[in-house]
Amino acid sequence: MKDEMLLNKYRGCLMGGAAGDALGVPVEFLDEPDIFAQYGKKGITSFRKVGGTGKYSDDTQMTLFTAAGLLTCDVNAGKGVLPGQRNYVASIADAYRDWLQTQRQHGVPYDEMKHSWLRDVDALYYRCAPGRTCLTSIIEGCDGTIETPKNDSKGCGGVMRVAPVGLYLGATDLSVEEVDRIGAEAAALTHGHDLGYIPAAALVHIINLLVHKDATLREAVEDSISATQKMFAAFPNEKYFAELMQKAVELSQSDTPVLDAIHELGEGWVAEETLAISVYCSLRYPDSFKDAVIASVNHWGDSDSTGAVTGNIMGAWLGLKAVPKNLAENLFLKEIVLEIADDLYDFRENGNHSKTAPEVWKKKYGQG
């Protein structure tokens, strides 16, 4: 029997992220005067002026492949690949190699090995300004770790894609700390700076607590700050990250104009700023998915990423029913996003042990 409230959060997290991403895409590279000149004093609020359909970016593409990697690990456990922290991350890395094939234009080498059904979705084969660090790191092996980083990048490409880790693994017997660590390691596959993966751990923590631990939005955010301080206490930039996150919390409770507050937190091109802006917008409008996401995209920074992460958070908090219909119903490939969300929920509820998983799981996520 389905837990409709829980399923609503799974769907809300992924659909919310995709909607926020798609809303931010048209304004990502615009200055604020241009945004408000083209879309009005509130900025972009719907897909009406961009052809009626919201097409999401690599942020959502990679989020879907992250989810596929998690499912692939569990479905293949019956073939000797036992689920575990490192194996989940390795499976996510394989999924990112699948994603790379959707970016085959401009010299990405062909790889005949595929790891999930998403590789066969022709409509996902398009580019929408994918991050250079993600592309390069995956081409070069996608094997960075926290202990052995492959670069010094702290771009937002790590944090923007990890929401499924908290969504899915929060329902396992892994501890919250173990799930946070997997989120950080999933980001470290491509981003080696500590500020490239600490925010990923924090986002995973927030999603996990909102969906599985009955936390309020404020509780989840504040607990994520404490948790990352503890986990990454010895890392050089943890103190700065905690201070920026705390600043986001404080600004959300102040009367500082929204755009001014976002400017104080940054532009979102780097991971800690992406999460801080998203946390600020979510806490500023805790009861309105629409207001939080609109605020998160109408600035001169990395609008699709701040929109995606804000959408993940608000969708996990309020559920799919809170996502405005004009965004959810006019979203590009919304059926794929919903199918992945449902698979994450259904496998945790009904599949659990891959040896007894129905054939549909093995067909979609089985290897070999």
Secondary structure, DSSP 8 states (H G I E B T S, - for coil): ---HHHHHHHHHHHHHHHHHHHHHGGGTT--HHHHHHHH-TT---SSGGGTS-B---HHHHHHHHHHHHHHHHHHGGGGT----HHHHHHHHHHHHHHHHHTT-GGG--------SGGGG-GGG---S---HHHHHHHHTTS---SSS-S----BTTTGGG-HHHHHHHTTSSS-HHHHHHHHHHHHHTT--SHHHHHHHHHHHHHHHHHHHS---HHHHHHHHHHHHHHHTTTSTTHHHHHHHHHHHHHHHTS---HHHHHHHH--SSBHHHHHHHHHHHHHHSTT-HHHHHHHHHSSSS-HHHHHHHHHHHHHHHH-GGGS-HHHHTTBTTHHHHHHHHHHHHHIIIII-SGGG--HHHHHHH---
